Amino acid sequence: MSEILCIYYSRTGNTKKAVEKIARELDAEVLELRDGVDRSGWRGFLRSGLEAMRRTTHPLEPIETQRPLKDYRLVIVATPVWAGRCSSVVRAFLKEYGNTLPDAAYVVTRGSEEKSEEVYEQMDRYVPGGHVAAASLRVGAVGYAFWREEFLRQVRDFLEQK
């Protein structure tokens, strides 16, 4: 049973790919969040951006993890950046469960050159202890592998100290 949980939402698959690679490296459990909303195509893209800007959420589908969230040493929360904000699906998770996370790390995936590090602060609003590591990844960017490896280093350092 893993002591690390990677929990994510991915509309296009980019966040999923990033998280699956990170989870393999850390031997972590992986869980995809769903809220039952159709986010496919242009309509889904526009709906998602609007919800992010308005900070609206929908109820999540039930989540099942191997252990209670509070019992993981680290929960890695991954989200795409929508309109400069975390996805509404991840926001719904953080609103409901953020106060139970013992220690959190964040992975944000983005389509633009902008690093969107302000998303970490947005997510910290729901996690009392804030984050211990974070990475802003852009699939296909020159620094992608470097920043993913730097994130893994930060996580491993944190786990060694804890």
LINCORSUL-V466277 format. One record per run of one state. SS is the DSSP state (@ for helix, = for strand, . for the rest). FROM is the first residue (numbers start at 1). LEN is the number of residues. If there is no record, write none. Layout:
# LINCORSUL-V466277
<<SS FROM LEN> <SS FROM LEN>>
This chain:
# LINCORSUL-V466277
<<. 1 3> <= 4 5> <. 9 5> <@ 14 13> <. 27 2> <= 29 4> <. 33 8> <@ 41 14> <. 55 14> <@ 69 3> <. 72 2> <= 74 9> <. 83 2> <= 85 2> <. 87 1> <@ 88 13> <. 101 3> <= 104 6> <. 110 8> <@ 118 7> <. 125 6> <= 131 7> <. 138 6> <@ 144 18> <. 162 1>>
